[in-house]
Amino acid sequence: MAKEKLVFFCKECGHETAKWTGQCPGCHAWNTMVEGLKPSKQASRYVTGDNLKQNSPEKITEVTIEAEDRYTTGISELDRVLGGGIVKGSLTLVGGDPGIGKSTLLLQMCRNLSAMGERLLYVSGEESLKQIKMRADRIGDFTDNLLLLCETSLDRILDFVVNGANKPEVVVIDSIQTVYKENVDAAPGSVSQVRECTSAILHVAKQYGISVFIVGHVTKEGVVAGPRMLEHMVDTVLYFEGDNVASYRMLRAVKNRFGSTNEIGVFEMRNTGLSEVLNPSEYMLSGRPEHEPGDAVTCALEGTRPIMVEIQVLVCQTTFNYPRRTAVGIDFNRITLLMAVIEKRMGIHMGDYDAYVNIAGGMKVNEPALDLALVAAVISSYRNRAIPDGMLIMGEVGLVGEVRGVSMAVKRVNEAVKMGYKTCIIPKSNMEAIEDIIKESQIKCYGISNIRELAELI
């Protein structure tokens, strides 16, 4: 019997070396080499042999794309992130923190597709059939088109997919870290197993035109566990984000070969599953207080989607030797920078005051367009005067106090009009782009070039 050979794999790029090194020779990342057994040269019967269709080159002008190559999931927010629906033969990786709702979202997708007559297979290596049924009962009624399978052997899973009586059109594997190949001498979830299993699934998806969704666990850094090359192998990478204590969830496309990566989907977790949030701006501003100092509304962009958010600031006399700065949902360093600009350019002494900043609703936003609204909220709380209701403030603030233009100003102002806002304070450089909106909606827009002009308007 041949002796098993130990090798070292890079978790980031999958580079293989015979000896351990502190730095990966492939991607030059530090402390990413892990030990594992070298995969057997014997390949899966679904990757080589007679199971593969013989392809031949075709002229690009003769390749046709039909409308049915992409079909809807029945969840508009998921279709939006996928670029219009599921592409046949695609491989999609869904990652997210434990308990965030990955399995629930995919089970709801399966419910809708099965009702449309599509044949589906849901493979779980973590839960029993009864556990899946309990979650399904909370979501709703299912049809016989959805089949459940509890299995961790990849060869047996692919054997059912390819040679089964009811060949599925969509397959969900939950999760890739629990699946293993028998000819790979490594533990499930290791670099070798994840890489080889994903490669075999990719071949089957492309050769047989089956759409496959695989669930991936994430590390404490928030990235999918396993080799980094896992994200390069798949067609689409979706991250399910959100706080476990907050009710909203955000689905974001990190990679998408069939659509834009600038789209997000917003969901709300309920007892019956995930509910779509079709108007995130209204959802984020619900319960907003009126006529309260330190409260400002701005419009952030999540990809290409404008979402209005509420910035709350509390400025009070400090009792410490050094003033305290606290930030929730926004970059702490940005707050320190802007408060230094306020003190220097507006003559407001902030060294004796603590500042507490919060993005209401639990959102995490890191965009320069929020600078002007943050400055307005700080001034409002400092002077104990409320910002007029129905006012939207946006713009980037520089170190000398200048107000710079923001991207996609037309979309942001249109979102304010849709939400019923009557006044907008925006950078002067964006005024020309929104002239048509001002004429059509009669919204009042004030363009400013310096933060000193902001104090007069609010």
N, C-alpha and C positions, 0 to 999 in steps of 0.2 A: 504494500500500500504506500502510495507516494506521501511524502511528508507535507503537511499543510504549511504554506508559506505566509508569514506575517508581513504585512506592508502597512504604510501609513498614508492616510488620505487627508486632504485639506477639506475642511468643512465648508469653506467659501467657494472654491472653484473646482474641487474634486481631483486636484493634482495628486499623483501617486508617486511615492518615493520608497526606497528600500530601508532607509534609516530615518529616525526622527530628527527634525530640524526645527529650530525656534521660529524661523521665518519660512513661509511657503515659497519655493522657487518659482511657482507659477504666477500667483497674484501678489506676492510679497507681503501678505498679511502675517501678523505675529500671533503665535500661540493658537493656531488653527489646525495643527496636525493631530489626528487621532489614529489609534491603532486599530487594525482590522485584518481579516483574512482575505487573501487574494481570491477574487471570484473564479469559479471553475470555468474552463474554456468551453464546457458543454453549454450551448445556448438553449433557450427555451424553444420548444417546437412551434411556438406561435411567432417567433422572430425570424427563423430561417426555415427553409424547406418548402414543401408543396402548398403549405397554407397561405403563403404570400402570393398575391397576384403579380403576374409579370407585367411591368410597366414599360412603356416605350415613349421616347420623346415626342411631343406634339408641338405644332406651331402655335404661338401665343395668340395669333389672330383666329385660330379655329377653336380655342377654348371658350366655352359658353358658360355663363353664370345664370342660373334660373332662380326665380323668386322663392321657390320652395327650399332652396339651399339653407335658408334661415327661417326658423319658426319661433313664434312667441312662447314665453313661459307662462303667460297669464298674470304676471306680476310686472306692472309697468315700470316700477323703479329698478327692478333687476334687468329688464330689457334695455332700459336707458344706459345702464352701466356696461352691459354686454355689447352695446352698439346697435341694438335693434332686435336682438333675440339670439337664440342658440344657433351656431353654425354647425352643420352636419360634419362629423368627423373631427371635431375640435376637442382639445384637452384643456380643461379649466382647473386651476388650483385655487381653492378657497381657504384662506387662513384667517386666524383670529384667536383671541384669548379664550380660555376655557369658559363655557357657560355664556358666551356672548350671543349665541343663536345661530351658529353655522348649520347644525343639523336640522334645526327647526325651519330655517329658510329653504334648505334643499328639499325637505319633506313637503313643504307647501308647494314648491315648484313641481314636485312629482305628482302631487294631488291634482294640480291644474292640468298638467300634461296628460295624465291618465284619463281625465274627464274629456279631453279632446280626442281620445282614441289612440294616443301614442303608447307603445309598449316600453315599460321601464323596469329596471332592476336596481334595487337598493341593497348594497352590500355593506354590512356592518361587522367590524372586527372588535368592537368595543361593547356593544349592547346586545342583549338577547332579543328574540322576536317579540316577547311580551313587553319589554321595555319600549321598543319601537312602536308597538300597537298602542301603548298607553299615551305616548306623545301624539300619535295620529288621531286618537279619539278626541283630543283637545282641539285639534285643528279643524276637523270636519269629517265628512264622509268620503271614502275612497272607492274606486272601482277595481275590478279584477285585473285591470291592465298593469297594475303595480305589483311586482313580485319582490319578496323579501328574502335575503340570504345572509345567514351568519356564517362567515367563512374567512379564514386568514391565509389560506394557501392560494397564491396567485395562479398557479397552474390549474387548479380546480375552478377558480373563478372564471378565468379566460376560456376554459373548456365549456362551461355552461353558456358563456356569452356567445361563443362562436358556433358550437355544435348543439346548443339547446333547442328544444322543440319550439319555444317562443323566443326567437332571437330579438333581444331588446334593441330599441333605437337610442335610448339614453341610459347610461349607467352611472350610478353614484357610488363611490367607494369611500367609506368613512371608518378609518382614516388610513392614509398611505403609510403611516408609521407602524401600523399593526399588521400589514401584509408582508409576506415573505415568499421568496423563491426557494424551492427545495434544493436546487443545485448550487446555491450560494451559501457557503459555510460562514454565516455571520448571524448575529441576533437580529430579530425584527426591529426596525427603527434605526439601525446603524447606517453609516454612510454607504456601504456596499449594497445593502438591501434596498434602500430608498432609491438609489441610482439605477440599479438593475430592474427593479419593479416598475419604475416610471418609464424606463426605456421600452419594456415589453408592452405596457399599456398604451404607450404612444404609437407603437407599430400597429397594434390591433385597431386602435381608433382610426388611423389614417387608411389602413388597408380595407376595412369593412365599413367605413362611413358611420361609425358609432360615436355619438357625442358622450364624452366621459367627464364627470366632475369628481375630483379627488379632494378630500379634506386634509389639510396639513396643520399639525400642531405648531405653535409659535414658542420661541424662547423668551426669556425674561427681557431681552432687548427688543422684543416685538417683531422679530423676523421669523420666517418659517424655519422650523428645525430641520436639520439635515444639510446636505451639501447645497451650496449656493447655486450650483448649476441646475438644480431642480427647477428654479424659476426660469432658466434659459431654455429648458426642454419643452415646457408647456406653451400653449398658445395664449392663454389669458391667466393673469394672476389677480385675484380679487382679495382685498383685505376687509374684514368686518371689524369695524372700530366702534368704540363706545365705552362708557363707564358702567360697571356692573350695578352701581347704585342709581344711575340715571336711566330713564325709560327709553330714550332715543338711541338708535343705532345708525351708523353710517357705513355704507358699502362703497368702497373706493377701488377703482381699477388702477393697479400699478403698472400692468402690462396688458396690452390688447392688440393682437395682430389683425383683428377684424373690425376695429373701431377706435374711437378716441379714448385716451387715458385721462381726459379732462372732465369726466362726468362722475357724479356721485349719486347714490340712492339713499334716501332717508327713511328709516323705519321706526316704529314705536313698538316696544315689547308689551304685550298684553297677555291675559290668561289664555286666550284662544290662539296665541301665536304672534307673529309679526304683522303689524298693520302698516300699510304705506302712509307716509306723510307727504301728500301731494303739494302742500303749501308750507314749506319749512319756515318761511318768514313769519307767518301767522302763528305757527306753533311756538317759535322762539320768543315772540313778543307777548304771548298770552300771559295775563296776570301782571303786566307792567304797571307800576304805580304812576300816578299823575301828579304833576306839580311838585316833584321832589328834587331837591338839589343833588347834584352829583350823578345824575342819570342822563345818559345820552344814547342816541340811536344812530347806528351806522350801517353800511351795507358791505358785507364781505363776499368774496368770490371763492367758492369751493369748486375748483375746476373752471367750468364756464357757467356755473349756476350761481346766481346772486341770492344771498341769504341775509336778511336783515337781522342784526344782533344788537343786544342791549349791553352797554358798558356802564357799570356802576363803580363809582369812586367815593371813598370816604376819607376826607382829610381832617385830621384833628391834632391838637397840640400834643407834642411828644413828652413823655416822662423819662426818656432815656438820654444818655449822653449823645448817642447818634440816632438820627431819625430812622424809623423802621419802614421798610418797603415790602409789601406782600402782594403777590400776583397769583391769580387763579384763572387759567384759561388763556393767558397771554404771556409773552416773553418778559421775564423779570428785567433783563438788561435794557429792554426797550423803554420800560417805565422809568428806570433810573436816568436814562439819556434824555427823555422828554421833560422830566422834572428839572433837570439841569438847564435845558433850553428855556423853560418857563421862568426860572429864577434869573437867568442872565439877560434874556431878551425882553421880558415883560416887567422886570423889577419886583417880582413877587418873591419874598423871602421864604423858601420852602425848607430851609435847614432846621427850623424849629417845629416841623409838622410831620407826623406819620402819614403814610398814604397806603390805603388798601384798595386794590383793584380786582374786580371780578367780572367775568363774562357770564351773564345770566343764562341759565339753561344748561350749563355744563359743557358748552362747546369749547374747543381749543382752537384758537385762531392766531395765526402768525403771518400777518400781512401789513405792509406799510400803510395801506389805505386807511387803517384804523387810527393813525396817529392823531389827526385833527380832532376826531371825536373824543379821544382820550384826553387831549389837552383841554377841550371844552368841558368835560366832566370834572377835571381837576379844578379848573377855575370856578365852575359852578358850586362845587362843594366848599371850596375855600371861602367864597364870598357868601355862601348860604343863599344863593338865588337859583331858582329852578330854570332850566332851559325851556323855552316855549314848546308846548305840545305840537306834534305834527311837523317837527323839524328833523331833517336828516343831515348829518354832518360827515364828510369824508374828505380825505386828502393825506398826503405824505408830508411830514414836517422834517426839515433839515436842521443842521446844527446852528445855522445863523438865523433860524426862525422863518425861513421861506417855506411856502406851501407849494409842493410840487404836484404835478398831475398824476392821475391814477389810470390804470388800464380799464378798458371796457366801461367807461363812464356812462354810456348810453344804456347799457343793461342795468346798471345800478339805479339810475334815475327812473327808468321804466318800472323797476321793482317798487320804488317809493311811490310812484303814481298808482300802481296797482293796489298798494296797501293804504291808499287814501291820504298820503302825506302831502302837505300844501307848500312846504318851504324846504329848500335844499341849500346848504352851504358847501360849495365845492371849490376846487382850485380854479384860478382864473384861466389857466391854460386849457381847461376842459369846457369852457363856456361855448366855444364855437361849435363843438361837436353835438351839443344838445339843444341847439336853437330850434330844431323842428319839434322836439318834445315840448318845449316851452309854449310854442304856438298852439299845438294840438290839445294839450292838457291844462293850460293856464297855470301851471305850477310856477311858483316864484323861486328863482335860482339866483344866488349871490356868489359871485366869483371873487375870491380873495387871494392875495399873493404873499401875505405875511400874517403870523399869528396875532400881531397887535390889532389887526382889523377884526379878528374873531371876537374879542371882548366887547366891541361895540355892537355886534350883531346879536349876541346871545344875552 
